[in-house]
Amino acid sequence: MTLKDKLAAQRIYMLLGALFITSLVVSNLIFQKFFYWYPFRIEIFGTSLFEISVGILPYPITFLITDLISEVYGKKRANDIVVIGIFTSLFSLSIVLVSNAAPATSWSPVTDSMFSTVFGNTALAVFASMLAYLFAQFIDIQIYHFWKRVTKGKYLWIRNNFSTFSSQFVDTLTILILLCSFGIIEWSKFQGLLLAGFIFKAFIAACDTPFLYLGVYLFKRRFNLKMNEEIELL
């Protein structure tokens, strides 16, 4: 690979990292709004099956990106992105805490109580999300590369879906346990939200498989990559 190609690959890696971090941070900030993602409502365990947090919407993007980075750039680069995501979450948390502590003026369009209502639980949410995210992302990367070795680089859909299904369940389970333990969400909603969250994430994981194939195809075509070949960055 030429120096020009490596520089181009480096820029794409940075762009993917930026999309990953943005999706992660935003999901932590908007999690308190819940919505129905299906035209009709089905209740199970006392909770509507399709009632989920809007924070889930950008979250599957992070798993698609780590799978793409794992496939093209390798396991180490994918783990690097996960670690960077943890630091950016902590940094965003510190900004929210300082902003929440700063007293609002009498003419401020957003009052202290309004700001605290929206962002007051962010500290606990980010903490819970980071723990869940840490477990889930590393599990995703480990399982992805396990299936990549087993299949010898073939059957991309197997490692993409198997790794994401497993990691998304771990993510949903962990974050709900922590949020319920902190009193942010009632335990009575645990089973329903667990099932609803996992079904939604599994559905999105299945839907993003064509996009992963497209991404891998574009990389292989642009950088003339062979089967199982990974890009080594500068």
Residue pairs with C-beta under 8 A, 6 or more apart in sequence:
1 9
1 223
1 224
1 231
1 232
5 223
6 231
6 232
6 233
6 234
7 234
8 222
8 223
9 73
9 223
9 231
9 233
10 233
10 234
13 69
13 73
13 77
13 233
16 65
16 68
16 69
16 81
17 81
17 84
19 61
19 65
20 61
20 62
20 65
20 66
20 81
20 85
21 84
21 85
21 88
22 58
23 58
23 59
23 61
23 62
23 65
24 58
24 59
24 62
24 85
24 88
24 89
24 133
25 88
25 89
25 92
26 58
27 55
27 56
27 57
27 58
27 59
27 62
27 129
28 55
28 89
28 92
28 93
28 122
28 125
28 126
28 129
29 92
29 96
29 119
29 122
30 54
30 55
31 53
31 54
31 55
31 125
31 129
32 53
32 55
32 118
32 121
32 125
33 53
33 54
34 51
34 52
34 53
34 54
35 51
35 52
35 54
36 48
36 50
36 51
37 50
37 52
37 200
38 49
38 50
41 48
41 49
41 50
41 51
42 48
42 49
42 50
43 49
43 192
44 191
44 192
44 195
45 190
45 191
45 192
45 195
46 188
46 189
46 191
46 192
47 188
47 189
47 191
47 192
47 193
47 196
48 192
48 196
49 192
49 195
49 196
49 199
50 196
50 200
51 192
51 193
51 196
52 193
52 196
52 197
52 200
53 197
55 129
56 197
56 200
56 201
59 171
59 201
60 164
60 168
60 201
60 204
60 205
60 208
62 85
62 133
62 137
63 136
63 137
63 140
63 164
63 167
63 168
63 205
63 208
64 208
64 211
64 212
65 81
66 78
66 81
66 82
66 137
66 140
66 141
66 144
67 140
67 144
67 159
67 160
67 163
67 164
67 212
68 212
68 215
68 216
69 77
69 78
69 81
70 77
70 78
70 141
70 144
70 145
70 148
71 144
71 148
71 156
71 212
71 216
72 215
72 216
72 219
72 225
72 230
72 231
73 230
73 231
73 233
74 230
74 231
74 232
75 141
75 145
77 233
78 141
78 144
79 138
79 141
82 133
82 134
82 137
82 138
82 141
85 133
85 137
86 130
86 133
86 134
89 126
89 129
89 130
89 133
90 126
90 130
92 126
93 122
93 123
93 126
93 127
96 119
96 122
96 123
96 126
97 123
99 115
99 119
100 115
100 116
100 119
100 120
103 112
104 110
104 111
104 112
104 115
121 184
124 178
124 179
124 182
124 184
125 179
125 184
127 178
128 174
128 175
128 178
128 179
128 182
128 184
129 175
131 174
131 175
131 178
132 170
132 171
132 172
132 173
132 174
132 175
132 178
133 171
135 170
135 171
135 174
136 167
136 168
136 170
136 171
136 174
137 167
139 163
139 166
139 167
139 170
140 163
140 164
140 166
140 167
141 163
143 159
143 162
143 163
143 166
143 167
144 159
144 160
144 163
145 159
146 159
147 155
147 158
147 159
147 162
147 163
148 159
148 228
151 158
151 159
152 228
153 227
153 228
154 227
156 209
156 212
156 213
156 216
157 209
157 213
160 205
160 208
160 209
160 212
161 205
161 206
161 209
164 201
164 202
164 205
164 208
165 202
165 205
168 198
168 201
168 202
168 205
169 198
169 201
171 201
172 193
172 194
172 197
172 198
172 201
173 194
176 185
176 190
176 193
176 194
176 197
177 190
179 185
180 186
180 187
180 189
180 190
185 193
219 225
219 231
223 231
225 231
